[in-house]
């Protein structure tokens, strides 16, 4: 093994150019592509590329670069010129990556099984026990061989002598295959004639093999398979969503799953449904906050226990990330001979683990020719290029290296091959790295023909998607007919029509419910603030009282307010409060914070919304911008614009969304939030209004957008009783409390598994409103300064009970459909 650990670095001068040996004449397998690009011409290629970019935007193909202002909205970047790999060359690569996958799978079996390699000294114990990715709770747990290393991704680079070398192994939750598939679909449409005549090996058979392999992990005929994603903020979330749809699996987050009796279930609005296989895209230690990483919000509590019991299969198996460490690579040649009886077919780039004295000494003596990296993936260390270190900085780094050698590996600084990319209407040369994949099936390993090609952003830069790089397709050119099987249905083939609702995970229902609530909350806040602003500068005591009533309806929690002459907060205090509600994003009861929540929740269900709805949500977040100074009048126009966006979203919700479970929860959230605000607002007029507070009635009608309705019936005469009739009891007014509760009952009755007692509580509330005969109160109208009548006390008592009922009912809704916990009985009652 010691001999294997010494790896002489590659010696070379010029980088290998994929398309041409001399920079002029194309290599034989590139000739047709170059001729085709020449015949198409720059103008047509530019037009086709513009069409491809439009498709990328319309399909929402994104890659989240952390720290980038665009975040999850950054479009995926692809080059139209594919990387070409001839058949004989691919046969060599395929044999090499399949052998490597077999080796790593056996290594994983030993690491979590007998650990004979450690006992024989073939693998240093420090590489295992010092690695945070080694999951001790999984030692001795038997898992199917096909799930231990279900998929392996291998990063390949070509050296200047034309040979392929392995840069890295991805064994934990390999990403990129979905992006590679999307790249293929885009490029094959950009260059359709060339693609059809080039005998390019298809990708669909690989994904068919993957789907079949996952199905065979379970003993059931029709197992439920889910794809576990960290969520929308993960950089490759688009791929997770795309693959789930393409393979026919349910996309879930950790919150969608629960463990009961050592079995995993998916929480859906229809109830708990058992899960048999989990294809995960969550890192090992985040998968179970009970057994692994306690601060994880991405995993499933109890998942390890379910795996140990054999009740669920996870691919790749938990703990597979332990051999993703580059420190393993120097030992692979010797392990290949020991475990496979073969020489390693596809070599790794020269790598030294500094935990061995001989390797450490060599690295320190040759620091200028290597890149030093963290040995374990848990480290956030950036790669250090030895050639950039000089003087004191170099000596300081060497001291650090010698103080903790086990934590570092060094790799040769590879000069990557280059390939042509289309940029600025011409071809340029950029460094490339090929990531390809193999799948473990019951019939052996299946390789991905081609892969995801990552391209450096500029000449001489590092190849990294997180640093602005882009991608290209890889075409493996076959020397015979290719399998034209596709998981996508041909356009000319009839489809089976279906209208059955899709499974709606509880987290999706939860998010759509709260999206509805926050959208409605933002509208109420915007309407109240817009009504206050134009009146505040000239407010006198007679107007100030009504404005105070409106601010109190926002549920503001400001506890200290200086009092004016009549016991109200002073004008200056109220003005300061309104400004804070418009500008302070830390105020959870303010409009900016509410709009932030609308945008955040909307992003989490982006795939369930139309492109127009998603665009509106993004515009809402920036619709209220802090202005210089303390003048409030400039905010009135912003509030109007914000209300236009909210109204547009409401219209799309009613007209453009399929009436499934997601829409039901969205609509329930909106009606519920509006009802909560209205009970709060209406209670202000069930008590006698002081003379200076009488203007509140006009403001309330304006906020409810019911001024025209009121004036058509009563002209300009304001009476509390008439306002109560329009805003509380009118079943034809879509802004009335009765209208909200009646619709809530109808919507709730359409939910699966709805509770009869919950539905009855809402209907009792509707009946209670219906029983109140406001006409009988016409002779007892409360006047300024008078004492309240019994009838008004009855209305106030009912509204108070509704204020308690609606939040309790919301909590029960969440418990029953989202967390699947016990609900507490509620009733409108009489007391």
C-alpha positions in Angstrom: 0.0 0.0 0.0 2.9 2.4 0.7 3.9 2.2 -2.9 0.4 3.1 -4.0 0.5 6.2 -1.9 3.3 7.8 -3.9 1.9 9.3 -7.0 4.1 11.2 -9.3 2.3 14.3 -10.8 1.5 14.6 -14.4 4.0 16.5 -16.5 2.7 18.5 -19.4 2.8 21.8 -21.2 -0.2 22.7 -23.3 -3.8 21.8 -22.4 -5.7 19.3 -24.5 -8.1 20.9 -26.9 -11.2 18.6 -27.3 -12.2 19.7 -30.8 -8.8 20.1 -32.6 -5.2 19.0 -32.2 -3.7 22.0 -33.9 -6.3 24.6 -33.3 -7.3 24.6 -37.0 -8.3 21.1 -38.2 -11.2 19.5 -36.3 -10.6 16.0 -34.9 -12.5 13.4 -37.0 -15.4 13.0 -34.6 -15.8 16.8 -34.4 -15.8 17.5 -38.2 -19.5 17.1 -38.8 -20.4 19.3 -35.9 -18.1 22.1 -37.0 -19.4 21.9 -40.6 -23.0 22.0 -39.3 -22.3 25.1 -37.1 -20.6 26.7 -40.1 -23.6 26.0 -42.4 -26.1 27.3 -39.9 -24.2 30.6 -39.5 -23.9 33.0 -36.6 -27.2 34.8 -37.1 -29.3 31.6 -37.1 -27.3 30.3 -34.1 -27.9 33.5 -32.2 -31.6 33.3 -32.9 -31.8 29.6 -31.8 -29.9 30.4 -28.7 -32.3 33.2 -27.9 -35.2 30.7 -28.2 -33.4 28.4 -25.8 -32.9 31.1 -23.3 -36.6 31.9 -23.5 -37.5 28.2 -22.8 -35.1 28.2 -19.8 -36.9 31.2 -18.3 -40.4 29.9 -19.1 -39.7 26.5 -17.7 -38.2 28.0 -14.5 -34.8 26.1 -15.0 -32.7 27.6 -12.2 -29.6 27.1 -10.2 -29.3 28.9 -6.9 -25.9 30.5 -6.4 -25.5 31.3 -2.7 -25.0 34.9 -2.0 -26.2 35.9 -5.4 -28.8 38.7 -5.5 -31.0 36.7 -7.9 -30.8 33.7 -5.6 -33.2 30.9 -6.7 -34.3 33.0 -9.6 -31.0 32.7 -11.5 -31.6 31.0 -14.8 -29.6 27.8 -15.6 -26.7 28.6 -17.9 -26.0 26.2 -20.8 -23.8 26.3 -23.9 -25.3 25.2 -27.3 -22.1 23.3 -28.4 -22.0 19.8 -27.0 -18.9 18.0 -25.9 -18.3 15.0 -28.2 -17.0 11.7 -27.0 -16.3 8.9 -29.6 -17.6 5.4 -28.9 -14.3 3.7 -28.3 -13.3 6.4 -25.8 -16.6 6.1 -24.0 -16.2 2.3 -23.7 -12.9 3.0 -21.8 -14.6 5.5 -19.5 -17.6 3.3 -19.0 -15.5 0.3 -17.9 -13.5 2.5 -15.6 -16.4 4.2 -13.8 -18.3 0.9 -13.4 -15.2 -0.8 -11.9 -14.8 2.2 -9.5 -18.5 2.0 -8.5 -18.1 -1.7 -7.7 -15.0 -1.0 -5.6 -16.6 1.9 -3.7 -19.7 -0.2 -3.0 -17.6 -3.0 -1.6 -15.6 -0.5 0.5 -18.9 0.9 1.9 -20.1 -2.6 2.8 -16.8 -3.2 4.7 -16.8 0.2 6.4 -20.3 -0.4 7.9 -19.9 -4.1 8.2 -16.9 -6.3 9.2 -14.3 -3.4 8.9 -11.8 -6.0 7.8 -9.8 -3.5 5.7 -9.1 -1.5 8.9 -8.1 -4.7 10.8 -5.7 -5.7 8.0 -4.2 -2.2 7.8 -5.3 -1.6 4.3 -7.2 1.6 5.3 -6.0 3.9 8.0 -8.4 4.0 11.0 -8.0 7.8 11.2 -9.6 8.2 7.7 -12.7 6.6 9.1 -13.1 7.5 12.8 -11.9 11.1 12.3 -14.4 11.6 9.5 -17.6 13.4 10.6 -19.4 11.7 7.7 -18.9 8.2 9.3 -22.3 7.5 10.9 -21.7 5.2 13.9 -25.5 4.4 14.4 -25.4 2.7 11.0 -22.6 0.3 11.7 -23.8 -3.3 11.4 -27.1 -2.3 9.7 -27.9 -4.5 6.7 -29.1 -2.7 3.6 -29.6 -4.0 0.1 -26.4 -3.8 -2.0 -28.3 -1.8 -4.6 -29.2 0.9 -2.1 -25.8 1.1 -0.3 -24.4 3.0 -3.3 -27.4 3.4 -5.6 -25.8 6.1 -7.7 -22.2 7.2 -8.1 -21.1 10.4 -9.7 -17.6 10.7 -11.0 -15.9 14.0 -12.0 -13.5 13.5 -14.9 -10.9 15.6 -16.5 -8.6 15.0 -19.5 -4.9 15.5 -19.1 -2.8 17.1 -21.9 -1.8 13.7 -23.1 -5.4 12.9 -23.8 -6.1 10.5 -21.0 -9.0 10.7 -18.6 -8.4 11.1 -14.8 -10.8 11.1 -11.9 -10.9 14.4 -9.9 -13.6 13.4 -7.4 -16.1 10.8 -6.4 -19.7 11.8 -5.3 -21.2 9.1 -3.2 -23.6 10.9 -0.8 -26.4 12.5 -2.8 -25.0 13.0 -6.3 -26.5 15.9 -8.2 -26.6 17.0 -11.9 -28.2 14.1 -13.7 -31.5 16.0 -14.0 -29.7 19.1 -15.4 -27.9 16.8 -17.9 -31.2 15.5 -19.1 -32.6 19.1 -19.5 -29.4 20.1 -21.3 -30.0 17.2 -23.7 -33.6 18.2 -24.4 -32.6 21.8 -25.1 -29.5 21.1 -27.3 -31.2 18.4 -29.3 -33.9 20.9 -30.2 -31.3 23.6 -31.0 -29.5 21.2 -33.4 -32.2 18.7 -34.4 -30.7 17.6 -37.8 -27.3 17.0 -36.4 -28.6 15.2 -33.3 -30.7 12.8 -35.4 -27.8 11.9 -37.8 -25.0 11.6 -35.2 -26.1 8.3 -33.5 -26.0 10.0 -30.1 -26.7 7.5 -27.3 -29.9 8.3 -25.6 -30.3 9.1 -21.8 -33.8 7.6 -21.2 -32.6 4.0 -20.8 -30.5 5.2 -17.8 -33.4 6.8 -16.1 -35.6 3.8 -16.8 -33.0 1.6 -15.2 -32.9 3.9 -12.2 -36.6 3.8 -11.7 -36.7 0.0 -12.0 -33.8 -0.3 -9.6 -35.6 1.8 -7.0 -38.8 -0.2 -7.4 -36.9 -3.4 -6.9 -35.6 -2.2 -3.6 -39.0 -2.9 -2.1 -40.8 -6.2 -1.8 -44.1 -4.5 -2.8 -45.5 -4.7 -6.4 -46.3 -1.0 -6.5 -44.1 0.7 -3.8 -44.4 4.4 -2.9 -41.2 6.1 -3.7 -40.4 9.7 -2.7 -37.6 12.1 -3.6 -36.4 13.8 -0.4 -35.3 17.4 -1.1 -33.8 20.0 1.3 -36.3 22.5 -0.2 -36.6 25.4 -2.5 -33.5 27.2 -1.2 -31.2 24.4 -2.1 -29.1 25.3 -5.2 -30.3 22.3 -7.2 -34.0 22.4 -6.2 -35.1 22.6 -9.8 -33.4 19.3 -10.5 -35.2 17.7 -7.6 -38.6 18.8 -8.8 -37.8 18.0 -12.4 -36.5 14.4 -11.6 -39.5 13.7 -9.4 -41.9 14.5 -12.2 -39.8 12.7 -14.8 -39.5 9.5 -12.8 -43.0 9.6 -11.4 -42.1 10.0 -7.7 -43.5 12.3 -5.1 -41.3 15.3 -4.2 -41.2 15.7 -0.4 -39.3 17.7 2.2 -38.4 16.4 5.7 -41.6 18.0 7.2 -43.7 15.9 4.8 -42.6 12.7 6.4 -43.1 11.2 9.8 -42.1 8.0 11.5 -44.7 6.0 13.4 -44.0 2.6 14.8 -40.6 2.5 13.1 -42.3 3.0 9.7 -42.1 6.1 7.5 -45.2 7.8 6.3 -45.9 10.7 4.0 -48.3 13.3 5.5 -50.9 14.2 2.9 -54.2 16.0 3.1 -55.8 12.6 2.6 -54.0 11.1 5.6 -50.8 9.2 6.4 -49.6 7.0 3.5 -46.7 4.5 3.9 -43.4 5.2 2.2 -41.3 2.3 1.0 -38.2 3.9 -0.7 -36.6 7.3 -0.3 -34.4 8.7 -3.0 -32.6 11.4 -1.0 -31.0 14.6 -2.0 -30.3 15.6 1.7 -26.8 15.2 3.1 -26.3 12.2 5.5 -26.1 14.0 8.8 -29.1 16.2 8.1 -31.4 13.2 7.6 -32.4 12.5 11.2 -32.3 15.1 14.0 -32.7 12.4 16.6 -29.8 10.2 15.8 -27.5 12.4 13.7 -27.5 16.2 13.6 -29.8 17.6 16.3 -30.1 21.1 14.7 -31.3 19.8 11.4 -34.7 21.0 10.1 -34.3 19.1 6.8 -34.6 15.5 8.0 -37.1 13.1 9.5 -37.0 12.4 13.2 -36.7 8.6 13.6 -35.5 7.8 10.1 -32.4 5.9 11.3 -34.6 3.7 13.5 -36.9 2.9 10.5 -33.8 2.1 8.4 -32.5 -0.2 11.1 -35.8 -2.0 11.3 -35.7 -2.5 7.6 -39.1 -0.8 7.0 -37.8 1.8 4.5 -34.9 1.7 2.0 -32.9 4.9 1.5 -30.8 5.5 -1.7 -28.0 6.3 -1.4 -27.8 4.6 2.0 -27.3 6.8 5.0 -23.5 7.1 5.7 -22.4 6.7 2.1 -20.8 10.1 2.3 -17.9 8.7 4.3 -16.0 7.6 1.2 -16.7 10.9 -0.7 -13.5 12.2 1.0 -10.7 12.8 -1.4 -8.4 11.3 1.2 -9.7 7.9 0.2 -8.4 8.3 -3.4 -4.7 7.4 -2.8 -5.7 4.0 -1.4 -8.0 3.0 -4.2 -5.3 1.3 -6.4 -4.3 -1.1 -3.6 -8.0 -1.7 -2.6 -8.9 -2.5 -6.2 -6.3 -5.3 -6.2 -7.3 -6.5 -2.8 -11.1 -6.4 -3.3 -11.5 -6.9 -7.0 -8.2 -8.6 -8.0 -7.8 -6.0 -10.7 -5.8 -3.0 -11.5 -7.7 0.3 -11.3 -8.8 1.0 -14.8 -9.5 4.7 -14.5 -6.8 6.4 -12.4 -7.4 9.2 -9.9 -5.5 12.5 -10.2 -2.4 12.4 -8.1 -3.6 12.9 -4.5 -1.7 12.8 -1.2 -3.4 12.5 2.3 -1.3 14.4 4.7 -2.1 12.1 7.5 0.9 9.9 6.5 4.3 11.3 7.2 5.8 10.5 3.8 2.9 12.2 1.9 3.1 15.2 4.2 6.8 15.7 3.7 6.4 15.4 -0.1 3.5 18.0 -0.1 5.5 20.4 2.0 8.5 20.1 -0.3 6.3 20.5 -3.5 3.7 22.9 -2.2 4.0 25.1 -5.3 2.6 22.3 -7.6 -0.4 21.2 -5.6 -3.8 22.4 -4.4 -4.5 21.7 -0.7 -8.1 20.9 0.3 -10.0 19.8 3.4 -9.9 16.0 3.8 -13.5 15.9 5.1 -16.6 17.5 3.6 -17.7 19.0 6.9 -15.0 21.6 6.6 -15.8 25.0 4.9 -12.1 25.5 3.9 -11.6 27.0 0.5 -8.9 25.2 -1.7 -5.5 26.7 -1.3 -3.3 26.9 -4.4 0.3 26.4 -3.3 1.6 28.4 -6.2 0.0 31.6 -4.9 1.7 31.4 -1.5 4.9 33.3 -0.9 7.1 34.2 2.0 5.5 34.5 5.4 2.1 33.4 4.2 3.6 30.2 2.8 5.4 29.5 6.1 2.3 30.1 8.1 0.3 27.7 6.0 3.0 25.0 6.3 2.8 25.4 10.1 -1.0 24.9 9.9 -0.6 21.9 7.7 1.9 20.2 10.0 -0.1 20.9 13.1 -3.2 19.1 11.8 -2.1 16.9 8.9 -5.0 14.5 9.1 -7.4 17.2 8.1 -5.8 17.9 4.7 -5.2 16.4 1.3 -3.2 17.7 -1.6 -4.0 17.2 -5.2 -2.0 18.0 -8.3 -3.1 21.3 -9.9 -4.6 19.9 -13.0 -4.5 21.7 -16.3 -8.0 21.0 -17.7 -8.8 20.2 -21.3 -10.7 22.9 -23.2 -13.7 22.8 -25.5 -15.4 25.3 -27.8 -18.3 27.4 -26.4 -20.7 29.7 -28.2 -20.2 33.2 -26.9 -20.7 36.7 -28.5 -21.7 35.1 -31.8 -18.4 33.2 -32.1 -16.6 30.1 -30.6 -14.2 30.5 -27.7 -12.2 27.9 -25.8 -13.0 27.2 -22.1 -11.9 24.6 -19.6 -14.3 21.7 -19.0 -15.0 19.0 -16.4 -17.3 16.0 -17.2 -19.5 14.6 -14.4 -20.9 11.2 -15.3 -23.0 8.7 -13.4 -23.5 5.0 -12.8 -26.6 3.3 -11.3 -26.6 0.1 -9.2 -29.3 -2.3 -10.5 -30.2 -6.0 -9.9 -28.8 -6.7 -13.3 -25.5 -4.9 -12.7 -24.2 -1.3 -13.1 -25.6 1.0 -15.8 -23.6 4.0 -16.9 -25.0 7.4 -17.9 -23.9 7.8 -21.6 -22.3 11.2 -21.4 -23.1 13.4 -18.4 -23.1 17.0 -17.2 -20.3 19.1 -18.6 -19.3 22.0 -16.4 -17.5 24.9 -18.1 -15.3 27.7 -16.7 -16.9 31.1 -16.8 -13.8 32.7 -18.3 -10.4 31.5 -19.7 -8.2 30.4 -16.9 -10.9 30.5 -14.2 -11.9 27.6 -11.8 -14.7 25.3 -13.1 -17.5 25.8 -10.5 -21.2 26.4 -10.9 -21.2 28.3 -7.6 -18.6 30.7 -9.1 -20.6 31.5 -12.2 -19.7 28.7 -14.5 -22.1 27.2 -16.9 -22.8 23.8 -18.5 -23.0 21.9 -21.7 -24.4 18.6 -23.0 -22.1 15.6 -23.7 -22.8 13.5 -26.7 -21.5 9.9 -26.8 -21.3 9.0 -30.4 -22.3 5.4 -31.1 -20.9 3.3 -33.9 -24.2 1.7 -34.6 -28.0 2.1 -34.1 -29.1 3.7 -30.8 -31.9 2.8 -28.4 -34.6 5.5 -29.1 -36.7 4.6 -26.0 -38.0 7.7 -24.1 -39.7 8.2 -20.8 -41.4 11.2 -22.4 -44.5 10.3 -24.5 -44.1 11.1 -28.2 -46.2 14.0 -29.4 -48.1 11.9 -32.0 -49.0 9.1 -29.5 -52.5 9.3 -27.8 -52.5 10.0 -24.1 -54.8 8.6 -21.5 -56.9 11.5 -20.2 -57.0 11.8 -16.4 -58.4 14.3 -13.9 -57.6 12.4 -10.7 -56.1 14.8 -8.2 -52.4 14.4 -7.5 -51.1 13.6 -4.0 -50.8 16.9 -2.1 -48.1 16.6 0.7 -49.0 18.3 3.9 -46.2 20.9 3.6 -47.6 22.0 0.2 -51.1 22.4 1.7 -49.6 24.2 4.8 -47.7 26.6 2.6 -50.7 27.4 0.3 -52.9 27.9 3.4 -50.4 30.5 4.8 -49.8 32.0 1.4 -53.6 32.7 1.3 -53.5 34.1 4.9 -50.5 36.4 4.3 -51.8 37.7 1.0 -55.1 38.6 2.6 -53.3 40.1 5.6 -51.2 42.3 3.3 -54.3 43.5 1.6 -56.0 44.4 4.9 -52.9 46.2 6.1 -52.4 48.1 2.9 -56.1 49.2 2.8 -56.0 50.4 6.4 -52.7 52.2 6.0 -53.8 53.8 2.7 -57.0 55.1 4.4 -55.0 56.6 7.3 -52.2 58.4 5.4 -54.1 61.2 3.6 -56.0 62.1 6.7 -53.2 62.0 9.2 -51.4 65.2 8.4 -54.6 67.3 8.9 -56.1 65.2 11.6 -57.7 67.0 14.5 -59.2 65.3 17.6 -62.5 64.6 15.7 -60.6 62.6 13.0 -57.8 61.3 15.2 -60.1 59.0 17.2 -61.3 57.1 14.1 -57.7 56.7 12.9 -56.7 55.3 16.2 -59.5 52.7 15.9 -58.1 51.7 12.5 -54.6 51.3 13.7 -55.8 49.1 16.6 -57.4 46.8 14.0 -53.9 46.0 12.7 -53.1 44.2 15.9 -50.1 46.5 16.5 -48.3 45.4 19.7 -46.9 48.9 20.6 -47.4 49.1 24.3 -46.3 52.6 25.1 -48.2 55.5 23.5 -48.1 59.0 24.9 -51.6 60.3 25.5 -53.3 63.4 24.1 -55.9 65.6 25.7 -58.8 63.1 25.3 -56.8 60.0 26.3 -55.9 59.0 22.7 -52.3 58.6 21.6 -50.9 62.0 20.4 -50.8 62.9 16.7 -47.0 62.6 16.7 -47.1 59.1 18.3 -49.6 57.9 15.9 -47.7 59.3 12.9 -44.5 57.5 14.2 -46.4 54.3 14.6 -47.8 54.4 11.0 -44.4 55.1 9.6 -43.0 52.1 11.5 -45.7 49.9 10.1 -44.7 51.0 6.6 -40.9 50.8 6.8 -39.7 48.6 9.6 -39.1 45.1 8.3 -38.5 43.8 11.8 -42.0 44.7 12.8 -43.9 41.4 12.3 -47.2 43.3 12.4 -46.0 45.7 9.6 -46.7 45.6 5.9 -43.1 45.0 4.7 -42.7 41.9 7.0 -46.0 40.6 5.7 -44.9 41.0 2.1 -41.6 39.3 2.8 -43.6 36.3 4.1 -45.8 36.4 1.0 -42.7 36.2 -1.2 -41.0 33.6 1.0 -43.9 31.2 1.1 -44.7 31.8 -2.5 -41.2 30.7 -3.4 -41.7 27.5 -1.5 -44.7 26.6 -3.7 -43.4 28.1 -6.9 -43.8 25.0 -8.9 -47.5 24.9 -8.0 -48.1 28.5 -9.2 -48.3 29.9 -12.7 -45.5 32.0 -14.0 -47.7 35.1 -13.8 -48.6 34.4 -10.2 -44.9 33.9 -9.3 -44.0 37.2 -11.0 -46.7 39.0 -9.0 -45.3 37.7 -5.8 -41.8 38.9 -6.6 -43.1 42.3 -7.5 -45.1 42.6 -4.2 -41.9 42.3 -2.1 -40.4 45.4 -3.6 -43.6 47.4 -3.8 -43.1 49.2 -0.5 -39.7 51.0 -0.4 -38.5 53.2 2.5 -38.4 56.9 1.5 -36.0 59.6 2.7 -37.5 61.8 5.4 -40.6 61.2 7.4 -43.3 62.3 4.9 -46.0 59.8 4.6 -47.8 61.1 1.4 -45.3 59.4 -0.9 -46.4 56.0 0.4 -50.0 56.4 -0.7 -49.1 55.7 -4.4 -47.0 52.7 -3.3 -49.9 51.3 -1.3 -52.2 51.7 -4.3 -49.6 49.8 -6.5 -49.3 47.1 -3.9 -53.1 46.7 -3.8 -53.2 46.4 -7.6 -50.7 43.5 -7.4 -52.7 41.9 -4.5 -55.9 42.2 -6.5 -54.3 40.7 -9.6 -53.1 37.8 -7.5 -56.6 37.3 -6.1 -58.1 37.4 -9.5 -55.7 34.7 -10.7 -56.4 32.6 -7.6 -60.1 32.6 -8.5 -59.8 32.2 -12.3 -56.5 30.4 -13.1 -56.0 27.8 -10.4 -57.3 24.2 -10.7 -59.9 23.5 -8.0 -57.8 20.9 -6.2 -56.8 20.5 -2.6 -54.0 23.2 -2.9 -56.6 25.8 -4.1 -59.0 24.8 -1.3 -56.3 25.6 1.4 -55.3 28.8 -0.4 -58.9 30.0 -0.5 -59.6 28.9 3.1 -56.5 30.8 4.2 -57.8 34.0 2.5 -61.4 33.8 3.8 -60.2 32.9 7.3 -57.8 35.9 7.5 -60.4 38.3 6.2 -62.9 37.0 8.7 -60.4 37.5 11.6 -59.7 41.1 10.5 -63.4 41.8 10.1 -64.4 40.6 13.6 -61.7 42.8 14.9 -62.9 45.8 12.9 -66.6 45.3 13.6 -66.2 45.1 17.3 -65.1 48.7 17.3 -68.7 49.8 16.5 -70.7 47.4 18.7 -69.9 49.9 21.5 -71.2 53.5 21.4 -68.7 55.7 19.5 -67.6 59.0 21.0 -68.5 62.0 18.9 -64.8 62.4 17.8 -64.6 58.8 16.7 -67.7 58.8 14.4 -65.5 59.1 11.3 -64.3 55.6 11.9 -67.5 54.3 10.2 -66.5 56.0 6.9 -63.0 54.7 7.2 -64.3 51.2 7.8 -66.4 51.2 4.7 -63.5 52.5 2.7 -61.2 49.8 4.0 -63.8 47.1 3.1 -64.2 48.7 -0.4 -68.0 49.0 0.4 -68.5 52.7 0.3 -70.4 52.7 -3.0 -72.6 49.9 -1.8 -73.4 51.9 1.4 -74.1 55.2 -0.4 -76.4 53.5 -2.9 -78.5 52.3 0.0 -78.2 55.1 2.6 -76.7 58.1 0.8 -74.2 59.9 3.0 -76.0 59.2 6.4 -73.6 57.2 8.5 -75.1 54.9 11.2 -73.5 52.1 13.0 -76.4 49.8 12.4 -76.4 50.3 8.7 -72.6 49.8 8.5 -73.0 46.5 10.6 -75.7 45.3 8.1 -73.4 45.9 5.1 -70.2 44.6 6.6 -71.4 41.9 8.9 -74.8 40.4 7.8 -75.1 41.1 4.0 -74.8 37.7 2.3 -74.4 39.4 -1.1 -71.3 41.5 -0.1 -68.1 39.5 -0.8 -66.5 41.7 1.9 -69.0 40.9 4.7 -68.3 38.6 7.6 -71.3 36.5 6.8 -70.0 35.9 3.3 -66.6 34.8 4.6 -68.0 32.3 7.2 -70.5 30.9 4.7 -67.8 30.3 2.1 -65.5 28.8 4.8 -68.1 26.2 5.6 -68.5 25.3 1.9 -64.7 25.1 1.3 -64.1 23.1 4.4 -66.8 20.6 3.5 -64.9 19.8 0.2 -61.7 18.8 2.1 -60.9 15.1 2.4 -61.3 13.8 5.9 -62.9 16.9 7.2 -64.3 16.7 10.8 -68.0 17.0 11.1 -67.8 18.7 14.5 -65.4 21.3 13.0 -67.8 21.9 10.1 -70.7 22.2 12.5 -68.9 24.9 14.5 -68.5 27.0 11.4 -72.1 26.5 10.4 -73.2 27.4 13.9 -71.3 30.7 13.6 -73.1 31.3 10.3 -76.5 30.5 11.9 -75.7 32.8 14.8 -75.1 35.7 12.4 -78.3 34.8 10.5 -80.4 34.8 13.7 -79.4 38.4 14.6 -82.2 40.6 13.3 -80.6 44.0 12.7 -84.0 45.5 11.7 -85.3 45.0 15.2 -82.5 47.3 16.4 -83.6 50.2 14.3 -85.3 51.9 17.2 -82.4 51.3 19.6 -79.6 52.7 17.5 -76.7 53.6 19.8 -76.0 57.3 19.8 -72.9 59.1 20.9 -72.7 59.3 24.6 -75.5 56.8 25.2 -75.1 53.6 27.1 -75.0 50.3 25.0 -78.2 48.3 24.4 -78.5 44.6 25.2 -78.8 43.9 21.5 -75.4 45.6 20.8 -73.9 43.7 23.7 -75.2 40.4 22.1 -73.5 41.3 18.8 -70.3 42.2 20.5 -70.4 38.9 22.5 -70.9 37.0 19.3 -67.9 38.7 17.6 -65.8 38.1 20.6 -66.6 34.4 20.5 -65.7 34.4 16.8 -62.4 36.1 17.5 -61.6 33.1 19.7 -63.2 30.5 17.4 -61.4 31.4 14.2 -57.8 31.1 15.5 -58.7 27.9 17.3 -60.2 26.4 14.2 -57.1 27.4 12.2 -54.9 25.6 14.7 -57.1 22.5 14.4 -56.9 22.7 10.6 -53.1 22.7 10.9 -53.1 19.8 13.4 -55.4 17.7 11.3 -54.0 18.2 7.8 -50.4 19.5 8.3 -48.9 17.9 11.4 -51.4 15.1 11.7 -51.7 15.5 15.4 -54.7 15.5 17.8 -57.2 18.3 17.5 -59.1 19.9 20.3 -62.9 20.3 20.2 -64.2 23.8 19.4 -67.6 25.3 19.4 -69.2 28.7 18.8 -71.3 28.0 22.0 -73.5 30.5 23.7 -71.2 31.6 26.4 
